Each structure stands twice: as C-alpha cells, then as structure tokens.
Amino acid sequence: MSARSTSAMSRRAAALLALVLGLSAGALGCKSPGAPADAGVQGPSPVPAPAGLIAEAFLPTPDATWAKVRALIGGSAALLPGSVGALAASLLGLPIAVASEIDGNVPALGVAVDAPDRPRPRAALGLHVKDGARLIDQLTRGEGARFRATPDAATSIALLEPLQGVSPVALGVLGNYLLVAETPGDLTALGPYVARTMPQAQVPKEDLAIELPRHALEGPVLRAARSAWDRARGPDGAPAATAVPLAPMVEGALAVLGDLERARLTLTLDESAHLRASGTPKAGGGPASKASADLAVGDVTPLLDLPADALVGILVRDRAASRAENVPKLVDAVSGLVEGGLPPAERERLGAAIRAASDARGEWFAGGVRFDGAGPTAFVRSAVADRAKLEAAIQDLVGTAELPPIQAALKREGFRVSAGKAEVAQQGGEVRRVRIEQTAAAGQPGGAGAPPARKGAPGAGPPPAIELHYLIRDDGLFASVGNDPSAGLRSAVAAIQGESLGDVPAMKAALAPLGADIAFALVLEPLRLVANRLGQPGAGDPAPVVIAAGAAPAGAGAPAALWARADVAAAAIRELARLGAAF
C-alpha cells in the first residue's frame, strides 16, 4: 500500500472518529470525570463557550458503548479493535502501546461550532486519559518517540507534532484529555472548552447524546435542511411531481425547525438501536409552539389494522384546521407543474375540490405496501367525517384532470387520466377506479391522442397503465393502487375483521412502545423487502424499523415538546453493516 493511500485512509478514519465521538452532543458534561476521586481536589477553572456553538458531544461510557456497537454489528465486528483506546490509537496513528492510557470508563467529550466559510463545522474531541503527563512522555521520549510536544502559551495545550510526515489531524494534551481536531487552530480555539468546562456538567444516561442550541437550529441545521429540500424541487422552485404531496409537510417542518429554542438527540443501544429527538419551541407562539399545540395525536391502532402482509406501513394524523392551511400550498404545488401556472378559475376549482375532500375526511389515514410475485400494491384507509361530502369531493377532484391546463400538462408528460366504476364485488359499497395511462414517453409527440404504449417485458420499465381503486364507507375510505389494486382493496377492507399487522408478533412488539402521542409513524421490514425485490416473497427475517413523531403533553406552563424516534432491529443493523463492508 502506498504512503499516499495510507495517509488518505488515516485521514478518513480520523474524520470518522471525530464524527462518531465528537459531533454527537448531549446535555453535556459530568461531575469532574477527569479529576481524582478526592472531591476536595479543585479541577481547572471553566472557560466560556466558544462563539457560534452548535453542538456539544458526550459519550458517557466509551468502552461499554463500543462493546454494544460491536455486539449489534455481529460477525465482522470481531475484526475491530476491542476498546475505544485501541480504536483511537489505530485511527489517529498513535503507538498501540498507549491504547491502555485512554480511559474508556470516563466520558469522551466534543464540541462543534459554526464555520460558514468552511464545508463543515469546526470541531474538537476530548478523550480522557489516565495521566496526561505520562501520555506525553510515552509519545515524545525514548527510542519509539513519534511526536514532539510544543506548549501553546495561550491555552497550556501541549501540541503534538509528528517527528516524521504529516498527521491527518491536530493532536494535543490538556490536563488529562487527549484533544483531537482538524487543525491546530481548531484545537487551541475549542480544546480548553472541551477539557476544562464540559467535564463539569451532568452526565446523561444514554449511550450517546446530542444537544443543539438555538443558534444551530436556526442557522446551519436549517440551512442544510433547506438545501436538501431545494434539491428535491424543480429548478424553478416548484416541487417535482413526486414531491407535490410532501410540499406542505416539508415546508411546515422547516418552519418548525427554525423556531425551536433547543433540540436534543440521544442514542441508546441494547438488542436494538433507539434514536430519540426532542425539540423545545421558542417563546412567543411561533410555528413550533403552534405545531406542538395543534398537532393531532393518538395511538397506533389504525396502523395495526392494516393487512398482515404489509411490509411497509404508515400512519399520519392531522387536524381539519391544519389541512385547511395546507390547501393553498397544495394548489401552488400542482400549479407549479403546469406550464405558465393555472389560471384563476382553474385554481379556484382545484382548491375547492381539495378543500372539500380535506374537510370531509377524518383526522388520520394509514397506508401500506404489499408485494407478490408480480410487484408491489399499495393500500390506504382513512377516517371519514362526512361520507356523502367526501364522495362528491373526490369525484370533483378526479374531474379536475379534465381542466385544459392540466390536460395539457398530462399530455406533455405522456399520460391520460380516466375514471369509472370497478368490478370488485361484496365490499359494502360502490368501488370506483381512476386509470392513469401512459400514452407516450415524456417530451415526445403523441400525448393523449397517441395509441397506448405496448406492454413490455417484465422489468423493461414502468407499466403502461396504473389503476387506483377506491371505496368510501361509513367506517373509512379504502383505496389501493399498484400491481393488483382489486386484491389490495379487498385486503385492506378484510384486515379490519381478519388477519392484520396487529397479529404479526414482530410488528406488534415494534409498534407497542409508541404510546398515545403519535402524529406520524412508519414501520418497515427491510430484510423482507429486499427478499421480495430478489424474487423471494416470504423470505427474510423479521427486523422491523420504526420511525415516529408526535408531541408530548404540555406541563407546568411549558409548551408541548415535539419528539421523534427511530428504532432499528439488530438484524437490520447487521445486514446494513454487511452490505457496507461489501462496498
């Protein structure tokens, strides 16, 4: 292996160490973890927080957490170093003999500050060592010395400079902390806060914690989120067709993100990985306070009532007032897909149809995806507030496809939409269908007047036509689209009284902890999804991944706290690690 490739590998490895141990943050600190056990011994005085602070990092028990990580990864993790000290020595280019000097039973700390002029934040990591002076001696004295120590007069940090070559990161020692940063300037600017101030705070109980202050949320975090959303939208700022349904939700989430006073992320590891996030709204009744107060929450029952063969399930709750606020955003999103936008009369008709459908449905809808040998089928069930009004509203909404500007847009994209009755018997109501037919490739001549595209071989591209079947009853709106919408509709209706996700032990166990404050929940079986994509339906181990969000009740004059969580089963983590190792 060349020196250049070795150096590049070390640089990437050191950056990974800083990311894992240093940019995850917590309600930081501990009761003098670097000080002697004698409580009467006074540690170094704290220093103020650096300007632009966006994250503080806290890993309470590095060795114990690293052992959990290795256990979750499984087989291939046996090749990884057995302790954080050995891992750090390997990644940072230190002699393996000093690995035992790094104390894996005392918190590892880190801090990050905003750096608008750089591609990533400035960061520093502190690893507690048993004796800082002894570590310096081991690294700088004797025949095996690899570094020289140069004291920094302003901070008292002993800067470690390699005797040969160039180190991929800046290293230094202050007190009983080995400090790591990208540059010596970062080390001297941030290292004193890591080694002198952060050890004084309270130790969190989780394996890893992240706390983001207001400056981070309304600054770099919001900028990154907006940048990602801008990339998902078209070049003119209008959402791409696939992003239209998400536009109001994403825009609302961005407004909430920029209105948080602080946020906290934590990671707890046991037989699974549990990631938690919570946000406290700013005072003043802004978007975050309004969202936490107005959020529709409830339990997970509608998700458990989906068909048992669903490999993906989603539940969304929203109040009528929130849906009404989103109507103009949806109209704007659809109008953005039409060349020149929709004229006022057509905008009004589309808005009226969306508004009527929004008013007539209930506060939740749940959907899922099933797979068979021929492909996927999606199904949805929604609560119904006014059956007659919802039936009329959906008819009006489908009818807007006949508006000339929308017809022209569909023709330009090579599609035609039609509607009628579907022959699906014994479902307790009239089943209707909406057919979206591909007439020509997007941007090619032909449009709505061209003959239907011929059906190609399996896997040759999208199907020439897709049908949506839907049924409205007093107990819900049922709909299905995909490979076999009739079967999907029957399955969604039958699941209420028959076999459902609530009867699948792995799914029920994964969803049970969510409680009754849920506004959004997503559950999926990644291993079984992969098996179906490989043509092996029914194969794959149960390994649910659950993502959810909601609002905890307000208390003692404080607004309701917004929360989100993700739970990943160990089998899914092992498969991801295996796939990652393959690349």
Secondary structure, DSSP 4 states (H G I P E B T S, - for coil): --HHHHHHHHHHHHHHHHHHHHS---S---S-TTS-S-TTS--PPP-PPPTTEEEEEEES-HHHHHHHHHHHH-GGGGGS-SSHHHHHHHHHT--GGGGGGB-TTS-EEEEEE--TTSSS-EEEEEEEBS-HHHHHHHHHSSTT--EEEEE-TTT--EEEEESSS--SSEEEEETTEEEEESSHHHHHHHHHIIIIIGGGSPPPSSSEEEEEEHHHIIIIIHHHHHHHHHHHB-TTSSBPGGGGGGHHHHHHHHHHHTTEEEEEEEEEESSEEEEEEEEEEPSSS-HHHHHHHH---B-SHHHHTSBTT-SEEEEEE--HHHHHHHHHHHHHHHHTTSTT---HHHHHHHHHHHHHHHHHEEEEEEEEEEEETTEEEEEEEEEES-HHHHHHHHHHHHHGGGSHHHHHHHHHHTEEEEEEE----SSSS--EEEEEEE-S-TTSTTGGGSPPPPP-STTSSS-SEEEEEEEEETTEEEEEEES-HHHHHHHHHHTTTS-BGGGSHHHHHHHGGGTT-EEEEEEE-HHHHHHHHTT-TT-S----EEEEEEEPPPBTTBPPPEEEEEEEEHHHHHHHHHHHHH-
